[in-house]
Amino acid sequence: NIHSLNLSMQLPWYYDFLQSVEIANCDSVGILKAIAYMGLDLPLDYRASYTLLMPKILESCNQNRFSVFFLGAKPEYLQTALERLKLKYPNVCFAGHHGYFDKEDPEANQTVIEQINQAKPNVLVVGMGMPIQEYWIQKHSSSLQVNAIMLGGAIIDRMAGVVSDCPHFISNMGFEWLYRLCREPKRLAARYLLGNPAFALQIALAMSNASQLRV
């Protein structure tokens, strides 16, 4: 999304991380509009926000009796999310660990890694916000015994009902950022009120020396 692109311009290691992943899904209508501005129109179907994607992932896990481990959020929010998910997807083996541990403490990290590996999840969802979650995965992914890792931002809070999902018609118009800003102004003001103009400037600069985009 726009925030992650801005981070990739500020943090070289974050840019390298995005380039190294197997799948980088488009989580923003703003990204699609920027690509269109640069000369390549892509349909809205290219957007795969977690609001749309995660229910499909979990339903697939439910059908295949997969296991899912959630890492992140406050302990009480994580517990609420796990309880709600177990009721909705009874065939999935859910487990989790909160995100409020010292991520620079080797012992604390090792404890979390051992808990994840003991569960041996098919899917690990890390929801600790950008760029903390990316940094943690970049540092510890080689020690994790999982089939797939997904980075989910505030997805655990959403599943706990603490943060509401943006209505689809607002999201489809490209105004999810405004919806989220109105709901969480203190936390997201800098990200959107400063980040969106910075993103527009990045795109304008890119257009000054870019060739036409192609798939």
N, C-alpha and C positions, 0 to 999 in steps of 0.2 A: 504494500500500500504506500501512500504518499509518505507517511512517517518513516517507513523502512528505507525508502529511496533517499530521503534526506539524511538518515543515519549513515547510509552507505557512502554518501559524499563527505561526511565528517570523519568517519572511522574506517581507515583502510582495512583493518581486520574484519570488519563487518561486511564490507564489499566482497572480500575474499570468501567469507562464509557463504554469502548468497550465491556466489559463482560456483561453490563446491557442492551445493545440495543437489540431490537427484531431481527433485521437483520443487519449483518455486511458483506457487499458485498466485494468481491475481486476486487480490482481496479488496479491490477498490475500483469504483466507476471512474474516479479521477485519473487513475492510471490509463484506463481505456481511452478516456478523452484526450489525455496527453499524447498517446500513441496515434490517435486519429488526427490530432493537430500536426503531428510530425509526418503525416501522409499515409497512414495505414488504418483503415476503418476495420474494427473487429466487432463482432456482435456481442451483446450483453452476456451471451452464454459462456464467454471466456472468463467471466468473473466467477470465482469459487470462494466466496466468503465463508467463514466458519459458521455463520448463522445458517447458511444453506447446506454446507458440506458436512458438518459434524453429525447431524441427525442421520444422514445417509450412511456415514461411516459406522455409527453405532448400531444401526439397523442391520448392516452387513455383518458386523461382529456378533450380533444377536443370532442371526441365522446360522452362522458358522461356529458358534460357541467359542469365540475367541476371548482372550483376556485383555483388559485395558487397565493401565496404571496412569493415574493423574498425579502430576507433581506441580504444586503451586498453590496460591491463595492462602488465606488465613485458615487455621485449623478448623474453626467452626463452619466456615463457608465450604471447605472441602468435604467435611462430614455430611453437611446438608446435601451437597451435590451428589455424593456417592449414594446416599439413602434414596434420593429421588430417581437416580439412574437405575438402581437395582430393581426398583418397582417397575420401571418402564421397559427395561431390557433384562428380563430375568435369566436369560441364557448366557449372559456375559459375566465373566468373573472380574469384578471390579476391585481395585485396591488403590491406595494413594498415600502421599506424604505431603504435608503442607510446605509452603515456600519460605517460611520464616525461620531459616537456619543460616548460620554464618557461611556464606559461599566461598570465603577465603580460608576457612578452617579445614585442613586436610582430614581431620578426624570426623568432622560433621559431614563432609562430602562423602567420605568412605561409608559412613553409616547409611546415608541415603542410597548410595549406589548398591550396597549389599541388600538393602530392602527391595530395591527394584529387581535385582538379579534373582533374589529368592522367589519373587513372584513370577519371573520369566514371562513378562507380558508380550503378547503379539504386537500391541500398540502402546507406546509411551507418549502421553500428551503432556507437554511441559508448558505451563501457563504462568510465567513469572514476569511478563512484560518485556518489551524490547528496550535496550539490547541485552538485558540481564540473562534472559533465557538462551539467546544465541551464544553468548559468551560461555555459559555453563555447559551447553551441549558441545561446543567446539573443544572445550577443555576435557570433557569426560566421556564423550561418545564411544571412544575406543574401549572403555571399561564396561559398557552397558551391554547386557545380553538380552536384546530385544530385536524384534523383526522390523519395526518401523518406528520412527520418531516424528512426532508432529508438534509444531510450536504454536501455542494457542492463545497467547496474550491473556485476556480477561475471560477466556472461555469457561473456566471453572466458576467464576463469580456469576456468569450468566446462567449456568446450569443450576446453580444454587438459588437463582431467583433474585440475587442481590442487584445485578445489573440487567436491565430489560433489553431484549432484542429490538432493533430498529424495525418498524413496520416495512414490509417489502416495497410498498409503493414509494415510500420516501427514499429507501436505499436505491431503488432502480432509477430514480431521478438524479442520483448523485449527491444527495443531501444527508447521508448518514452521519457525516462529520458534524453537521449542524445539530442534528438530533442528539448526538452523544455530547456535544459541547453544552447544550441546554440542560442535559441531565447531570453532567459532571463538570461544571465550569471551572472549579478550582484546579482539578487535576489535569484538564485537557486544554486550558486556555492557551498555554504556550505552544502546545503541539499544533493547534489549528490556526490560531490567530497570527503566529509567527511562521509556523511550518508551511502553511498553504502558500503564502506569498513567496517563501524561499523556494518551494517546489516549482512554482510558475517561473521564477527567475532561472532555475536550472534548465527547464525545458526551453526557455527562450534562448539561453546560451547554447544549448545543444543544437537548436535549429540553425544557428549562425554558421555552423561548419559540418552539418550532417548530410549524408546522402539519403535518398529516399528509402524508407523502410520496406523490407520485404519479409515474408514468411518463408 
